């Protein structure tokens, strides 16, 4: 290209410095256009990369903050722990006054759910309840069978290390009904079990009862009605979703 420009300028009768300046001007303009094209391609590549990163981050954010399993923790405080597909706690929500207070005091977000459960059961408020012979219920719901199977094993192992801690299975649909009623799904499941034995009982009555009170009432009703097993943990309380039983401690 440079030789063609030089050849084109040769026939023109002008001073050498003028021709040299003209050639240099043309070459400079060509170099500028070439550099602009390079910059345009570079910016296009950067823009495409930025779009990819944004899409990746948005997708990663969605995956991380989408719950795939739920653990209802009920004693008198009632709260729920939401767990993502990476087994990390992404949300802790209280479902009554004591539950909200406890949820605010716990520092378990982004922990592995097993570590979160250990820390929760070591909380002074929970320990005080268990020392007063209250009963704590851990109820699991989720749609990923593999993840739920792992969480079940860990829940049972965790429960076996404490007095008066019981494990149960729930369902995502049951959780939806519970939230529509304004209670945790663990407390709602206990209401359903009690309601089978005592149809007139209302959710409002059960809402303020402790899990120990609900359990004792179910046991008494089962005995009065000739139930085969007064311990509702194995019968009514599983409520058709498969009871999870660890090495829990029973009082007789």
Residue frames as qw, qx, qy, qz and C-alpha x, y, z in Angstrom:
[[0.000, 0.887, 0.462, 0.000, 0.00, 0.00, 0.00],
 [0.311, -0.788, 0.103, 0.521, 2.84, 2.39, 0.87],
 [0.401, -0.141, 0.602, 0.676, 4.57, 1.67, -2.49],
 [0.222, 0.624, 0.668, 0.340, 1.32, 2.36, -4.38],
 [0.117, -0.941, -0.247, 0.202, 0.90, 5.71, -2.63],
 [0.398, -0.592, 0.338, 0.614, 4.52, 6.57, -3.32],
 [0.378, 0.154, 0.689, 0.599, 4.13, 5.64, -7.00],
 [0.115, 0.803, 0.567, 0.141, 0.96, 7.75, -7.23],
 [0.204, -0.922, -0.065, 0.322, 2.77, 10.78, -5.89],
 [0.619, -0.210, 0.385, 0.651, 5.88, 10.44, -8.10],
 [0.371, 0.510, 0.482, 0.609, 4.39, 12.15, -11.22],
 [0.140, -0.943, -0.299, -0.037, 3.27, 15.13, -9.19],
 [0.499, 0.419, -0.168, 0.740, 5.70, 18.02, -9.51],
 [0.437, -0.860, -0.069, -0.253, 6.06, 19.43, -6.05],
 [0.024, 0.708, -0.614, 0.348, 8.78, 20.06, -3.60],
 [0.540, 0.083, -0.828, 0.124, 10.15, 16.94, -1.95],
 [0.006, 0.001, -0.703, 0.711, 9.22, 18.04, 1.55],
 [0.568, 0.070, 0.056, -0.818, 5.61, 18.67, 0.44],
 [0.746, 0.100, -0.576, -0.320, 5.35, 15.19, -1.07],
 [0.380, 0.090, -0.827, 0.404, 6.94, 13.71, 2.02],
 [0.247, 0.005, 0.492, -0.835, 4.46, 15.54, 4.27],
 [0.691, 0.086, -0.209, -0.686, 1.57, 14.37, 2.10],
 [0.655, 0.099, -0.748, -0.043, 2.75, 10.77, 2.23],
 [0.175, 0.055, -0.765, 0.618, 3.17, 10.98, 6.00],
 [0.452, 0.012, 0.228, -0.862, -0.33, 12.48, 6.40],
 [0.765, 0.079, -0.421, -0.480, -1.90, 9.66, 4.36],
 [0.556, 0.101, -0.795, 0.220, 0.06, 7.02, 6.31],
 [0.055, -0.074, 0.618, -0.781, -0.97, 8.59, 9.64],
 [0.629, 0.020, 0.027, -0.776, -4.65, 8.61, 8.67],
 [0.762, 0.101, -0.598, -0.227, -4.41, 4.95, 7.62],
 [0.363, 0.110, -0.792, 0.478, -2.71, 4.04, 10.89],
 [0.309, -0.062, 0.415, -0.854, -5.44, 5.87, 12.85],
 [0.757, 0.039, -0.228, -0.611, -8.18, 3.97, 11.02],
 [0.674, 0.124, -0.726, 0.059, -6.38, 0.68, 11.66],
 [0.141, 0.101, -0.708, 0.684, -6.00, 1.52, 15.37],
 [0.515, -0.040, 0.174, -0.838, -9.67, 2.50, 15.60],
 [0.797, 0.050, -0.470, -0.375, -10.68, -0.84, 14.11],
 [0.501, 0.112, -0.776, 0.366, -8.45, -2.61, 16.66],
 [0.124, -0.082, 0.529, -0.835, -9.98, -0.61, 19.50],
 [0.671, -0.015, -0.109, -0.733, -13.49, -1.32, 18.23],
 [0.764, 0.043, -0.635, -0.105, -12.79, -5.06, 18.11],
 [0.320, 0.112, -0.728, 0.595, -11.21, -4.91, 21.58],
 [0.342, -0.064, 0.341, -0.873, -14.20, -3.05, 23.04],
 [0.763, 0.004, -0.344, -0.547, -16.58, -5.51, 21.37],
 [0.654, 0.056, -0.734, 0.174, -14.71, -8.40, 22.94],
 [0.087, 0.087, -0.617, 0.777, -14.71, -6.69, 26.34],
 [0.543, -0.062, 0.065, -0.835, -18.44, -5.97, 26.07],
 [0.797, 0.003, -0.523, -0.301, -19.15, -9.61, 25.18],
 [0.494, 0.070, -0.745, 0.444, -16.98, -10.78, 28.09],
 [0.160, -0.104, 0.436, -0.879, -18.75, -8.36, 30.44],
 [0.709, -0.065, -0.182, -0.679, -22.14, -9.69, 29.31],
 [0.747, 0.029, -0.665, 0.002, -20.95, -13.25, 29.91],
 [0.268, 0.095, -0.678, 0.678, -19.65, -12.39, 33.39],
 [0.400, -0.101, 0.220, -0.884, -22.90, -10.62, 34.27],
 [0.797, -0.037, -0.374, -0.473, -24.96, -13.59, 33.06],
 [0.637, 0.066, -0.721, 0.263, -22.70, -15.99, 34.98],
 [0.059, 0.104, -0.577, 0.808, -22.91, -13.93, 38.16],
 [0.576, -0.092, 0.023, -0.812, -26.68, -13.55, 37.84],
 [0.821, -0.011, -0.514, -0.248, -27.06, -17.30, 37.30],
 [0.497, 0.098, -0.712, 0.487, -24.70, -18.06, 40.18],
 [0.196, -0.155, 0.396, -0.883, -26.56, -15.66, 42.45],
 [0.736, -0.092, -0.185, -0.645, -29.86, -17.31, 41.57],
 [0.777, 0.029, -0.629, 0.028, -28.47, -20.81, 42.20],
 [0.319, 0.142, -0.661, 0.664, -26.86, -19.84, 45.50],
 [0.225, -0.011, 0.423, -0.878, -29.87, -18.05, 46.93],
 [0.698, -0.087, -0.395, -0.590, -32.50, -20.56, 45.82],
 [0.485, -0.338, 0.704, -0.394, -33.49, -22.82, 48.74],
 [0.581, 0.154, -0.726, -0.335, -33.71, -26.54, 48.04],
 [0.558, -0.277, -0.762, 0.176, -34.31, -27.87, 51.57],
 [0.310, -0.632, 0.075, -0.707, -36.03, -26.56, 54.67],
 [0.471, -0.133, -0.780, 0.391, -35.58, -27.42, 58.35],
 [0.420, -0.697, -0.153, -0.560, -38.28, -26.38, 60.81],
 [0.382, 0.078, -0.696, 0.603, -37.00, -25.99, 64.37],
 [0.487, -0.566, -0.219, -0.627, -39.76, -25.96, 66.97],
 [0.354, -0.116, -0.773, 0.514, -39.73, -26.00, 70.75],
 [0.078, 0.793, 0.472, -0.377, -41.65, -22.88, 71.74],
 [0.093, 0.655, -0.356, -0.660, -39.55, -20.62, 69.57],
 [0.766, 0.381, 0.512, 0.080, -40.46, -21.68, 66.03],
 [0.119, 0.764, -0.363, -0.520, -38.15, -20.90, 63.15],
 [0.904, 0.355, 0.233, 0.058, -37.15, -22.31, 59.80],
 [0.336, -0.586, 0.522, 0.521, -33.74, -22.70, 58.20],
 [0.754, 0.628, 0.037, -0.188, -33.50, -22.51, 54.41],
 [0.592, -0.408, 0.579, 0.385, -30.67, -24.51, 52.84],
 [0.500, 0.667, -0.296, -0.466, -29.37, -24.11, 49.27],
 [0.946, 0.278, -0.154, -0.057, -28.11, -26.79, 46.87],
 [0.481, 0.542, -0.547, 0.419, -24.59, -26.27, 48.24],
 [0.669, -0.395, -0.588, 0.223, -25.77, -27.22, 51.77],
 [0.250, 0.080, -0.285, 0.922, -25.39, -23.66, 53.02],
 [0.048, -0.689, -0.632, 0.352, -27.90, -21.82, 55.19],
 [0.224, 0.327, 0.303, 0.867, -29.19, -18.86, 53.21],
 [0.337, -0.491, -0.091, -0.798, -32.08, -17.72, 55.43],
 [0.240, -0.221, -0.836, 0.440, -33.33, -18.06, 59.00],
 [0.311, -0.403, -0.250, -0.824, -36.96, -17.00, 59.61],
 [0.084, 0.066, 0.784, -0.612, -38.86, -16.86, 62.87],
 [0.298, -0.352, -0.696, -0.550, -42.55, -17.89, 62.90],
 [0.444, -0.779, -0.441, -0.034, -43.57, -16.58, 66.29],
 [0.136, -0.961, 0.150, -0.187, -42.32, -13.84, 68.61],
 [0.672, -0.582, 0.437, 0.139, -39.74, -16.04, 70.34],
 [0.821, 0.238, 0.392, 0.339, -38.74, -17.54, 67.01],
 [0.383, 0.858, 0.059, 0.338, -38.11, -14.14, 65.43],
 [0.350, -0.882, 0.302, -0.088, -36.08, -13.08, 68.45],
 [0.794, -0.303, 0.480, 0.216, -33.99, -16.25, 68.26],
 [0.732, 0.518, 0.295, 0.330, -33.54, -15.96, 64.49],
 [0.161, 0.949, -0.095, 0.253, -32.16, -12.44, 64.90],
 [0.483, -0.767, 0.421, -0.032, -29.69, -13.54, 67.57],
 [0.888, -0.045, 0.408, 0.209, -28.31, -16.52, 65.65],
 [0.146, 0.773, -0.457, -0.415, -25.27, -16.04, 63.45],
 [0.663, -0.052, 0.740, 0.100, -25.65, -19.07, 61.19],
 [0.643, 0.725, 0.081, -0.232, -26.26, -17.70, 57.70],
 [0.518, 0.713, -0.468, -0.059, -23.86, -19.09, 55.08],
 [0.347, -0.447, 0.811, -0.150, -22.74, -21.89, 57.41],
 [0.359, 0.021, -0.898, -0.255, -23.05, -25.54, 56.42],
 [0.641, -0.442, -0.245, -0.578, -26.42, -26.74, 57.73],
 [0.804, -0.245, -0.500, 0.210, -24.80, -29.29, 60.11],
 [0.390, 0.059, -0.351, 0.849, -22.64, -26.61, 61.70],
 [0.287, -0.364, -0.076, -0.883, -25.71, -24.35, 61.87],
 [0.759, -0.410, -0.414, -0.291, -27.72, -27.05, 63.67],
 [0.695, -0.148, -0.477, 0.517, -24.89, -27.66, 66.14],
 [0.161, 0.164, -0.211, 0.950, -24.65, -23.96, 66.85],
 [0.483, -0.410, -0.249, -0.733, -28.44, -23.64, 67.19],
 [0.804, -0.383, -0.449, -0.065, -28.69, -26.52, 69.67],
 [0.598, -0.099, -0.392, 0.692, -25.82, -24.99, 71.65],
 [0.068, -0.553, -0.069, -0.828, -27.69, -21.67, 71.92],
 [0.015, 0.052, -0.697, 0.715, -28.39, -20.70, 75.53],
 [0.570, 0.031, 0.090, -0.816, -32.12, -20.17, 74.86],
 [0.791, 0.101, -0.510, -0.323, -32.50, -23.63, 73.33],
 [0.439, 0.143, -0.798, 0.387, -30.39, -25.26, 76.04],
 [0.233, -0.084, 0.515, -0.821, -32.54, -23.58, 78.70],
 [0.739, 0.036, -0.133, -0.659, -35.71, -24.97, 77.10],
 [0.760, 0.131, -0.634, -0.063, -34.30, -28.49, 76.92],
 [0.228, 0.170, -0.747, 0.601, -33.05, -28.31, 80.50],
 [0.448, -0.008, 0.383, -0.808, -36.64, -27.52, 81.54],
 [0.378, 0.125, 0.917, -0.005, -37.67, -30.77, 79.80],
 [0.558, 0.596, 0.021, -0.577, -39.25, -29.07, 76.83],
 [0.740, 0.111, 0.609, 0.264, -39.07, -30.99, 73.56],
 [0.123, 0.648, -0.344, -0.668, -37.52, -29.82, 70.32],
 [0.775, 0.389, 0.498, -0.007, -38.68, -30.97, 66.92],
 [0.069, -0.497, 0.541, 0.675, -36.57, -30.90, 63.75],
 [0.686, 0.474, 0.527, -0.162, -38.72, -31.34, 60.64],
 [0.249, -0.345, 0.582, 0.693, -37.24, -31.63, 57.15],
 [0.634, 0.633, 0.400, -0.195, -38.84, -30.84, 53.79],
 [0.027, -0.616, 0.519, 0.592, -37.34, -30.69, 50.30],
 [0.832, 0.447, 0.061, -0.325, -37.65, -32.06, 46.78],
 [0.450, 0.615, -0.647, 0.009, -34.05, -33.14, 46.14],
 [0.942, -0.271, -0.142, -0.135, -34.02, -36.73, 47.39],
 [0.766, 0.207, -0.351, 0.496, -30.25, -37.07, 47.49],
 [0.090, 0.487, -0.324, 0.806, -29.77, -33.88, 49.49],
 [0.655, -0.475, 0.052, -0.585, -32.66, -34.68, 51.84],
 [0.943, -0.122, -0.301, 0.072, -31.24, -38.15, 52.50],
 [0.555, 0.270, -0.392, 0.683, -27.93, -36.59, 53.55],
 [0.207, -0.482, 0.217, -0.823, -29.62, -33.97, 55.70],
 [0.835, -0.371, -0.193, -0.357, -31.78, -36.66, 57.33],
 [0.848, -0.023, -0.396, 0.352, -28.71, -38.62, 58.38],
 [0.318, 0.307, -0.335, 0.832, -27.05, -35.53, 59.81],
 [0.465, -0.491, 0.012, -0.737, -30.21, -34.44, 61.60],
 [0.899, -0.313, -0.272, -0.138, -30.59, -37.84, 63.22],
 [0.713, 0.095, -0.385, 0.578, -26.94, -37.84, 64.24],
 [0.027, 0.416, -0.217, 0.883, -27.31, -34.35, 65.68],
 [0.658, -0.462, -0.107, -0.585, -30.52, -35.29, 67.54],
 [0.884, -0.168, -0.422, 0.111, -28.89, -38.37, 69.06],
 [0.487, 0.196, -0.415, 0.744, -26.44, -36.12, 70.90],
 [0.183, -0.252, 0.234, -0.921, -29.18, -34.26, 72.79],
 [0.095, 0.313, 0.865, -0.380, -31.99, -35.07, 75.19],
 [0.281, 0.649, 0.556, -0.437, -35.56, -34.51, 74.00],
 [0.213, 0.545, -0.375, -0.719, -34.74, -33.69, 70.37],
 [0.658, 0.279, 0.696, -0.063, -36.88, -35.47, 67.74],
 [0.009, -0.304, 0.571, 0.763, -36.65, -35.67, 63.95],
 [0.568, 0.489, 0.600, -0.280, -39.55, -35.78, 61.47],
 [0.268, 0.096, 0.619, 0.732, -40.19, -35.60, 57.74],
 [0.332, 0.623, 0.344, -0.619, -42.52, -33.08, 56.13],
 [0.543, 0.435, 0.568, 0.440, -43.30, -32.01, 52.58],
 [0.173, 0.003, 0.165, 0.971, -42.93, -28.85, 50.53],
 [0.280, -0.494, -0.560, -0.603, -46.71, -28.79, 49.95],
 [0.545, -0.624, -0.525, 0.196, -47.32, -29.05, 53.68],
 [0.416, -0.267, -0.113, 0.862, -44.88, -26.17, 54.17],
 [0.026, -0.281, -0.371, -0.885, -46.93, -24.03, 51.77],
 [0.462, -0.621, -0.561, -0.294, -50.11, -24.73, 53.74],
 [0.581, -0.487, -0.391, 0.522, -48.30, -23.93, 57.00],
 [0.282, -0.095, 0.038, 0.954, -47.05, -20.58, 55.76],
 [0.210, -0.457, -0.483, -0.716, -50.50, -19.69, 54.45],
 [0.587, -0.656, -0.471, -0.065, -51.67, -20.27, 58.03],
 [0.053, -0.872, 0.248, -0.419, -48.77, -18.21, 59.43],
 [0.745, -0.556, 0.363, -0.060, -46.91, -20.99, 61.26],
 [0.021, -0.549, 0.807, 0.214, -43.78, -23.06, 60.74],
 [0.744, 0.109, -0.512, -0.415, -44.36, -26.34, 58.96],
 [0.334, 0.090, -0.872, 0.346, -43.07, -28.28, 61.96],
 [0.246, 0.115, 0.559, -0.783, -45.72, -26.72, 64.19],
 [0.636, 0.198, -0.199, -0.719, -48.33, -27.20, 61.44],
 [0.570, 0.131, -0.801, -0.129, -47.47, -30.89, 61.19],
 [0.091, -0.044, -0.821, 0.561, -47.95, -31.22, 64.95],
 [0.456, 0.171, 0.218, -0.846, -51.34, -29.53, 64.60],
 [0.661, 0.173, -0.519, -0.514, -52.39, -32.01, 61.90],
 [0.416, 0.050, -0.890, 0.180, -51.41, -34.93, 64.13],
 [0.089, 0.141, 0.656, -0.736, -53.33, -33.51, 67.09],
 [0.503, 0.196, -0.065, -0.839, -56.30, -32.60, 64.91],
 [0.533, 0.062, -0.786, -0.307, -56.65, -36.22, 63.80],
 [0.342, -0.201, -0.848, 0.353, -57.23, -37.21, 67.42],
 [0.050, -0.587, -0.512, 0.625, -59.09, -34.06, 68.48],
 [0.314, 0.523, 0.547, 0.574, -60.95, -32.55, 65.47],
 [0.107, -0.935, -0.335, -0.053, -62.32, -29.52, 67.38],
 [0.534, -0.558, 0.072, 0.631, -58.80, -28.27, 68.19],
 [0.415, 0.904, 0.103, 0.018, -57.90, -25.14, 66.23],
 [0.696, 0.376, -0.124, 0.598, -54.64, -23.93, 64.82],
 [0.105, -0.785, 0.145, -0.593, -54.92, -20.84, 67.01],
 [0.800, -0.571, 0.118, -0.145, -54.85, -23.05, 70.09],
 [0.934, -0.009, 0.069, 0.351, -51.83, -24.97, 68.88],
 [0.424, 0.772, -0.088, 0.466, -49.98, -21.86, 67.71],
 [0.184, -0.784, 0.362, -0.470, -49.08, -20.84, 71.28],
 [0.923, -0.354, 0.131, -0.077, -48.50, -24.35, 72.64],
 [0.148, -0.667, 0.714, 0.154, -45.01, -25.74, 73.14],
 [0.600, 0.265, -0.703, -0.276, -44.03, -28.92, 71.34],
 [0.090, 0.072, -0.909, 0.400, -43.99, -30.71, 74.71],
 [0.447, 0.204, 0.451, -0.745, -47.58, -29.64, 75.38],
 [0.682, 0.337, -0.316, -0.567, -48.69, -30.83, 71.95],
 [0.438, 0.262, -0.860, -0.006, -46.87, -34.13, 72.33],
 [0.099, 0.008, 0.832, -0.545, -48.31, -34.79, 75.80],
 [0.576, 0.264, 0.229, -0.739, -51.81, -34.02, 74.56],
 [0.665, 0.329, -0.540, -0.398, -51.44, -36.38, 71.62],
 [0.255, 0.187, -0.922, 0.224, -50.11, -39.09, 73.91],
 [0.298, 0.104, 0.670, -0.672, -53.01, -38.68, 76.35],
 [0.665, 0.323, -0.026, -0.673, -55.60, -38.73, 73.56],
 [0.540, 0.322, -0.748, -0.214, -54.00, -41.79, 71.99],
 [0.068, 0.070, -0.917, 0.388, -54.18, -43.63, 75.31],
 [0.434, 0.221, 0.475, -0.733, -57.81, -42.61, 75.94],
 [0.706, 0.406, -0.143, -0.562, -58.85, -43.66, 72.46],
 [0.905, -0.076, 0.419, 0.005, -57.03, -46.99, 72.68],
 [0.468, 0.788, -0.375, -0.138, -54.28, -45.99, 70.29],
 [0.965, 0.079, -0.179, 0.176, -51.78, -48.70, 69.48],
 [0.653, 0.056, -0.204, 0.727, -48.82, -46.47, 70.26],
 [0.216, -0.902, -0.307, 0.214, -49.15, -43.52, 72.66],
 [0.389, -0.522, 0.274, 0.708, -45.87, -42.17, 71.34],
 [0.560, 0.758, 0.249, -0.224, -47.07, -40.19, 68.33],
 [0.086, -0.719, 0.534, 0.438, -43.54, -39.78, 67.11],
 [0.242, -0.147, 0.903, 0.322, -43.73, -43.13, 65.35],
 [0.289, 0.499, 0.817, 0.023, -47.40, -43.04, 64.38],
 [0.217, 0.876, 0.420, -0.097, -49.35, -39.86, 63.84],
 [0.151, -0.857, 0.130, 0.475, -46.51, -37.39, 63.74],
 [0.432, -0.140, 0.651, 0.608, -44.87, -38.85, 60.67],
 [0.436, 0.615, 0.235, -0.614, -48.09, -37.88, 58.85],
 [0.809, 0.496, 0.313, -0.039, -47.50, -40.04, 55.82],
 [0.405, 0.867, -0.291, 0.015, -44.11, -38.67, 54.81],
 [0.826, 0.200, -0.417, 0.323, -41.78, -41.22, 56.39],
 [0.541, -0.838, 0.052, -0.034, -40.67, -40.85, 59.98],
 [0.523, 0.561, -0.493, 0.409, -37.01, -40.17, 60.62],
 [0.756, -0.643, -0.026, -0.116, -35.91, -41.73, 63.85],
 [0.371, 0.600, -0.595, 0.385, -32.49, -41.28, 65.42],
 [0.554, -0.180, -0.718, 0.382, -31.29, -42.45, 68.81],
 [0.230, -0.586, 0.007, -0.777, -33.66, -40.09, 70.59],
 [0.122, 0.015, -0.809, 0.575, -34.41, -40.17, 74.31],
 [0.471, -0.477, -0.510, -0.540, -37.93, -40.98, 75.49],
 [0.177, -0.224, 0.637, -0.716, -39.37, -40.35, 78.92],
 [0.495, -0.314, -0.754, -0.297, -41.91, -42.78, 80.28]]
